[in-house]
Amino acid sequence: MAFSCFLRFIFVLSLFFSLELFASTQDYKSCQLKYHVSSIKTDTTLALAINENYVLFYSEKTPSIPVIKRDPFLGLNLIKTDNTFKHVFKFYNNEPKQYAAILPDTVVEGTLIQEQIGLNQLGKFSRRAKQNSIISGTCCGLVGLSTGKGIIDKVYIRHFLETEKIMYADIGIRVGDTKGVEVLEINPFFADSPFLLGDIVLFMDNKRVRKAAKLSQDILFSKPESVHYFKVLREGKEITLKAVLKKRLSGGLIRDSFFGLFGLELDEFLKVKKDTPKYEIKKGDKLLYIMGKEVNTLSDIRHVLSKEKTTSTKRVSLLFQREGFDFFIHFDKP
């Protein structure tokens, strides 16, 4: 009887340790502790260690503290500290099986439900993730960083850290995954752009294009003024296009309206952010119509302008309002 009880005890004990081992795969406490000891508090947020003396953080506005470099498109910032960190955050080489948005005081388990596509479309987490939460697995590696509104993918974070001068390339198109990797928006002011709306991009420099996220990275991370070749499917025929990349002027936190070539910068409410003396546009002016079509969002602007790529008109007319007074501005197409 005593031996039987002893066997039952051993069985229960082994079951307990098995359950503990299984539960540990769901435990992010070590990641929380790592974030706690491997971060510093800035004026508004936490910054995490990515080197023994360097920390990284996201901020929508330019920080008031000195930074070594800032990505004005994605809001990433790098600063050097007097601290020496023994445990720094490294990138996952593979994707973890489980995900969580982690801060020293909170853990929110969820999944990545959408990849980041370029500068305008951040990744999406299945649950609300606070600003500067790291997106990680149980091994505490870095998969992404939350802005509070979306997730900056590790590929963009790594590019930011490894690039001395923050600069992206542009080819005048914005793509998405529909019938394939399709050209959904196109800048009519982008000189010598060979693309048309609806083109399905098949290859870039003989490299098969499978996802909009990867094509966007390959374009953005290329050098401005570099020449690239694209094979696209247009009206059932495969054709090869030659394109010269230019410097990207807008996207992400620099609202993407396709007007960057003219120095015109709008906020999310379509109000002018700074004076544009060349065109007699002033800060606070509000854009109402483009080519007679009402626009209410930046997406509306890009949608209307995309259709201007193939029209015969040489100029694009914009209707602004200033203190109750409406006036037109015209931009020439190349």
N, C-alpha and C positions, 0 to 999 in steps of 0.2 A: 504493500500500500504506500509506504514511504517512498519507494523507488518510483512508483507510478506518478506520485505527486512531483517528484524531482524532474522526471521527464517532461511533465506538463509545464513546469516552470522554465525548463530549458527551451521548450518550444515557444512559449509566450515571449521569452526574452529574445530569441532569435527573430521572431516576427516583429517585435518592437524595433530592433536595430535595422531590419529590412525596410520597415516603413520610414524610419528616420533617414535612411540612405536615399529612399525615393523622394522624400519630402525636401531633402537638401537641394535637389535639382531645381526646385521652385523658389529657393531662398535667395533673395537679393541683398540680404543684410551686409554681406561682405562688400558688395558694390557700393552700398550706401556709406559704409565706413571708409572705403577707399576714396569716395568723392569728398567726404568730410575732411580727411587728412591730406588730400591731394588737390586742394582748391584754396582760393583766397576770395575774400569779399571785396568787390569793387564798390564804386559809389552807388550803384543801383542793383547789382546782381552778383552771382558767383561766377568765378572763372576757374576752369579746370586745367590741371597740369598736363601738358603734352610733351614736356621736356623737364629736366631737373630744375631749370630756372625760368621756364616760359609757361604762360597760361593763355588759354583761349576762351573767348566768350562771344555771345551774340548780343547785339543791341541795335534797335531800329535807328536810333539817332547816333550821331557821332559822339563818342564818349567825351566827358569833360577831363578825364585823366589822359596823360600822354600814352600813345600807343605806338608800337613799332611799325605796324601796318594795319590797314583796314580795307576790307572789301566793301565798297560803297553799294554794290549790287545786292550782295547777300547779307551784309551786316556783320560779318565775322571780324573779330579784332584779336590781335596778338600783342601781349605786353610781357616785358621782362621784369622779374621780381628779385628781391634779395633773398627770398626763400629758396631752400634747396629741397626738392621733393624726391623721396626715395621710391615712391610708387607713382608712375605716370600712366596715363591712358594711352593704349595702343589700339590700332585698328584690327577688327576681325578680318582675317583673310577669307574665311568662309562665312556663310550666314548661319546664325545660331538657330536652334530648334524652337526656343521660346524668346519672347521679347518683353521688355518693360521700359517704361520711361522713368528714369531714376534721378532723384535729388537726395541730398543727405537726410532729409526728413520725410520723404514720400517715395512710394513705389506704386506705379500704375501699370499693371500687366495688360498687354494687348498684342496687336499684330500690325505689321506694316501692310497697308491695303493699297498703296499706290506709290510707285517710284517717282522721284523727282525728274521732271522733264524740263531741262533748261533752267533759265533764271526766273521765269514767270510762274511756273507750276511746281511748288515744293511738294515733297512727299507727304503722304497722309498716314497718320497713326489711327488705329481704330477707336482710341479713347483720347480724351483731352489731355494733352501733355503740356505742362507749364514751361515757360521760357527757360532755356538753358538746362532742361532735363536732358540727360544723355539717353539715347536709345541704345539698349545693350541687351546681351544675353546674360546667363548666369556666370560667365567667365569674365564679365566686367570690361570687355572690349568695347570699342566705339563703332557703332553702326551708323549713327546720325546724331544730330543735335537739334533740339526743338526750339523754334522761334516763338512758340505759343500759338502760331497760326499754321504751322507746317513744319516739315522736317527737312533740314539740310543734309543731304546724303554724304557719307564718308568720302566719296570720290571728290566732291567739291571741297570738303575740308582739307583733304590731303593736298589737293592742287593749290589751295590757298597757302598752306604751310610751306610748300616746296617752291612756290613762285616768288621771286624777289619783287617784281613789280606786278601789281594786280591789273590784268588786262585780259579781255576776252575778244574772240573773233566773231564776226557776223557775216552771214551770207544773204540776209534779207528775208529769211523765211522762218516760220514757226511751224513745227510739225506735231503730229499726234498719231496715236495708234487707232486707225479705223479699218479701212479695207486693206491696209498695210501701213507702212510708215508714210503718211500722207501730208502734203503741204496744205495746211489749213489756213494760214495767214501769210501775206506777202507784202513787203514794203514797196510801194510804187515809186518811192524816191531813191531807192537803192540802185545806183547806176550799173548798167550792164548785167543785171540779174537775169539769168537764163531760165529761171523757174516760172511755172504757172500754177495757179490754184488747181488742186486736184492731182498734181503729179504724185506718183507713188515712187518713193526713192528706194531703189533696189541695191545699189552699190555706191560706196564712196571710196575712190582710189582702189578699185578692185577688191574691196573688202565688203562682204555681204552685210547689208543693213537689215537688222531683224527687229529692233525696237527704237521707238522715238527717243527714249531716254539716252540710249547709247549714241545715237546719231547726234543728238544735241550736245553731248559731252565732246565728241570728236570735233565738232565744228567750233565750239566755244574755246576749247583748249589748243586749237591750232594758232599759228602765228598770223597776225594781220598782214595782208599783202601776199600771203602764200597762195599758190595756185592748186586747185583740186579738181578732180574729175568725178562726175556723178552719172550713174546710169539710172534713168527713170522710166517708168511706164506711163505713157501719155496717150490716151484714147486708143488703148490696146496695142500700141507700138513701143518697143524699147528704143530709147535714144540716149546718146551720151552728151552730157553738158560739161562745159568748161566754166569754172567760176573762180573769181579772185576774191578772197575774203578781205573784209575791212574790219576796222576797229569797232567793237560793239559799244554803242552809246547809251543804251537804256535797257532796262529789264530789272526784275526784282524790286528793290526799294527805289530805284530810279524808274519811275512809272513809264511803262513801255507804250508810247503812243505813235511811234514811227516818225515823230517830228524832231528827233534828236539832231538830224543834219542841219536844222535851221536854228538850233539853240533854244527851241521852245520846250519847256518842261512843265507838265501839268501834274496836279495832284489827283487823288482818286475821285474827287468831286468835279474834275475837269476845270479847275481854277488854275490860272497861271501862277507858278511858284516864284518867278523872278522876272524882272524887266527884260524884254528882248528889243532893244532900241532899234535895231536894223529894220524891224517890221512894225515898229510903233505899237508894240504889245506891252502892256504893263502888268505888274504883279496884281493879282486879284481879278483880272479879266476872266470871264467865264465863257468857255466854248459851248455853243448851242447846236449848231448845224454844220455838217460837211456835205458839200454838193447838194444842198437842199434836204438832206436827211438828218433827222434829229438824233443826237447822240447823248447818252446818259452815263456811259461807263467807258473805261479804257478799252474794254473788249469791243464795244460798239464802234469805237474809232477805228481799231485795227480791221474790223469786219468791213466797214464802209470803204476804207482805204485799199484794202486787198482787192476789191472789185475794180478799182481805178487802174490796176496794172495793165489791163487790156483795152481800156477805153481810148478813144481817139483824142480826147481833150488834153490840151497841153498844160493846163493849170488846174489846181485844186482850190476851190473856194471854201473859206471857213467863215462862219458867222459868229462873232463874239458879242458879249454884252458887258458894258462898263457903266455902272451906276444908272441903270435904266436906259442907256443909249446903246443901240445895236450898230455894229460896223463890220465890214468885210475885210478879210486879209486873203491874199492869194499866194500860193506856193507853186513854183514851176516844177513840172516833172522832168526828169533827165531825157 
